[in-house]
Amino acid sequence: MLLSTAAAAPDAAADRMQRKLDRLERNSEAAHPDQSPTEFSEQEINAYIASGEVELPAGVQSVRCQLQPGTVTANTRVDFDQLKAGRSSMNPLLSIFSGVHDAVVAAHAHGSGGQGVVHIDSVQLDGVEIPQFVLQLFVEKFLKPNYPGVGLDSRFALPEKIATATIGLHQVTVTQK
């Protein structure tokens, strides 16, 4: 009985997340959306990602987020050879980005005025922090060709008339306008 209850918990959390996303979508269609905040728990976000509803980039095998006020820490498992999609570099600094590694990405993030902002503070591979200039080389060489909007500092339009997104302790709160 414990196994079925434990297995159902992530599904229930993912379902709650989906219902909230559906509500945001419906609300965005209104001429004057309800501005009541919608909160997504860390558990709901992680269950939703694990459910397969989020299409992860090729090579990203798993993502688990931890939320603290203004910050996101993502623990991931990455197959860099698959992520790089056959691209290679003669730069020896980029040779660390090969094979499968556990990566921890720490970032500051928020949304206001309908714009999302993410700043990557640090990345660790298998517990070793990667220097910022090496990360920038990796992003330019391997990520930007497939994901032009991705960088160590990224700005993007928030969907569904979301005006603000605030990362709090184990939750994200969004409002629509």
C-alpha positions as CSV (number, residue, x, y, z in Angstrom):
1,M,0.0,0.0,0.0
2,L,2.8,2.4,0.8
3,L,4.3,2.0,-2.7
4,S,1.1,2.9,-4.5
5,T,0.5,5.9,-2.2
6,A,4.1,7.1,-2.8
7,A,3.8,6.6,-6.5
8,A,0.5,8.5,-6.6
9,A,1.9,11.6,-4.8
10,P,4.0,12.8,-7.7
11,D,1.1,12.2,-10.1
12,A,-1.2,14.2,-7.9
13,A,1.3,17.0,-7.6
14,A,1.8,17.0,-11.4
15,D,-2.0,17.0,-11.8
16,R,-2.4,20.0,-9.5
17,M,0.3,21.9,-11.5
18,Q,-1.5,21.1,-14.8
19,R,-4.8,22.3,-13.4
20,K,-3.2,25.6,-12.3
21,L,-1.6,26.0,-15.7
22,D,-5.0,25.4,-17.4
23,R,-6.5,28.0,-15.1
24,L,-3.8,30.5,-16.1
25,E,-4.4,29.8,-19.8
26,R,-8.2,30.3,-19.4
27,N,-7.7,33.4,-17.3
28,S,-5.3,34.9,-20.0
29,E,-8.2,34.8,-22.5
30,A,-10.3,37.2,-20.4
31,A,-10.3,40.9,-21.4
32,H,-9.4,41.7,-17.7
33,P,-7.8,38.6,-16.1
34,D,-8.3,37.9,-12.5
35,Q,-5.1,39.2,-10.8
36,S,-5.3,36.8,-7.8
37,P,-1.9,35.1,-7.4
38,T,-1.3,31.5,-8.4
39,E,1.2,29.6,-6.4
40,F,3.2,26.6,-7.7
41,S,4.9,24.5,-5.0
42,E,8.4,23.1,-5.5
43,Q,6.8,19.6,-5.2
44,E,4.3,20.4,-8.0
45,I,7.0,21.8,-10.3
46,N,9.3,18.9,-9.8
47,A,6.5,16.3,-10.3
48,Y,5.4,18.1,-13.5
49,I,8.9,18.1,-14.9
50,A,9.4,14.4,-14.0
51,S,6.0,13.5,-15.6
52,G,7.4,14.3,-19.0
53,E,5.0,17.2,-19.6
54,V,8.1,19.5,-20.0
55,E,10.2,18.8,-23.1
56,L,13.8,18.9,-21.9
57,P,16.6,19.6,-24.3
58,A,18.2,16.5,-25.8
59,G,20.8,15.2,-23.3
60,V,19.1,16.6,-20.2
61,Q,18.0,13.4,-18.5
62,S,16.5,14.8,-15.3
63,V,15.9,18.1,-13.5
64,R,15.0,18.7,-9.9
65,C,14.6,22.3,-8.6
66,Q,15.0,23.8,-5.2
67,L,13.5,27.2,-4.7
68,Q,14.7,29.9,-2.3
69,P,13.7,33.5,-2.3
70,G,14.8,34.9,-5.7
71,T,16.9,31.8,-6.6
72,V,16.5,28.5,-8.3
73,T,19.0,25.6,-7.9
74,A,18.5,22.9,-10.4
75,N,20.1,19.5,-9.9
76,T,20.4,17.8,-13.3
77,R,21.9,14.8,-15.0
78,V,23.2,15.7,-18.4
79,D,24.7,13.7,-21.3
80,F,26.8,16.4,-22.9
81,D,27.6,14.4,-26.0
82,Q,23.9,14.2,-26.8
83,L,23.4,17.9,-25.8
84,K,26.2,19.0,-28.2
85,A,24.5,17.0,-31.0
86,G,27.8,16.0,-32.8
87,R,29.4,19.5,-32.5
88,S,33.0,19.4,-31.2
89,S,35.6,21.9,-30.3
90,M,39.4,21.9,-30.4
91,N,39.4,24.2,-27.3
92,P,40.7,22.1,-24.4
93,L,38.7,24.2,-21.9
94,L,35.5,22.7,-23.4
95,S,36.6,19.1,-23.1
96,I,35.1,18.9,-19.7
97,F,31.7,19.1,-21.4
98,S,31.7,15.5,-22.6
99,G,30.1,12.3,-21.2
100,V,27.4,12.1,-18.6
101,H,27.6,14.3,-15.5
102,D,25.6,15.5,-12.5
103,A,25.3,19.3,-12.9
104,V,24.1,21.8,-10.3
105,V,23.0,25.1,-11.8
106,A,22.3,28.0,-9.4
107,A,20.5,31.1,-10.8
108,H,18.7,34.2,-9.8
109,A,15.3,34.6,-11.5
110,H,12.2,36.8,-11.4
111,G,9.5,38.2,-13.6
112,S,8.0,41.7,-13.8
113,G,6.3,43.8,-16.4
114,G,5.6,40.6,-18.4
115,Q,9.4,39.9,-18.7
116,G,11.2,37.0,-17.2
117,V,14.9,37.4,-16.2
118,V,17.3,34.5,-15.4
119,H,21.0,35.1,-14.4
120,I,23.1,32.0,-14.0
121,D,25.2,32.4,-10.9
122,S,27.2,29.2,-11.0
123,V,27.4,25.7,-12.5
124,Q,29.0,22.7,-11.0
125,L,29.8,19.4,-12.8
126,D,30.3,16.5,-10.4
127,G,30.9,18.9,-7.6
128,V,33.5,21.1,-9.4
129,E,32.5,24.7,-10.1
130,I,33.0,25.7,-13.7
131,P,34.5,29.2,-14.3
132,Q,32.1,31.8,-15.8
133,F,34.3,32.4,-18.9
134,V,34.3,28.6,-19.7
135,L,30.5,28.5,-19.2
136,Q,30.2,31.5,-21.7
137,L,32.3,29.6,-24.2
138,F,30.1,26.5,-23.9
139,V,26.9,28.5,-24.3
140,E,28.2,30.3,-27.4
141,K,29.6,27.2,-29.0
142,F,27.0,24.5,-28.1
143,L,23.7,26.0,-26.8
144,K,23.1,29.2,-28.8
145,P,23.0,27.4,-32.2
146,N,20.0,25.4,-31.0
147,Y,18.6,27.7,-28.4
148,P,19.3,31.3,-29.5
149,G,17.5,32.9,-26.5
150,V,19.6,31.0,-23.9
151,G,22.6,32.5,-22.2
152,L,24.1,33.2,-18.8
153,D,21.8,36.2,-18.7
154,S,18.4,35.6,-20.4
155,R,15.3,37.8,-20.9
156,F,12.1,36.5,-22.3
157,A,8.4,37.3,-22.5
158,L,6.3,35.7,-19.9
159,P,3.4,33.7,-21.4
160,E,-0.4,33.8,-20.6
161,K,-0.5,37.5,-19.7
162,I,1.7,36.8,-16.6
163,A,2.8,40.1,-15.2
164,T,5.0,38.9,-12.3
165,A,6.7,35.8,-11.2
166,T,8.3,35.7,-7.8
167,I,10.4,32.8,-6.4
168,G,9.8,32.3,-2.7
169,L,10.7,29.6,-0.2
170,H,9.8,26.4,-2.0
171,Q,7.3,28.1,-4.3
172,V,6.8,30.3,-7.3
173,T,3.9,32.9,-7.3
174,V,2.6,34.4,-10.5
175,T,0.1,37.1,-11.2
176,Q,-1.6,37.9,-14.4
177,K,-2.7,41.3,-15.8
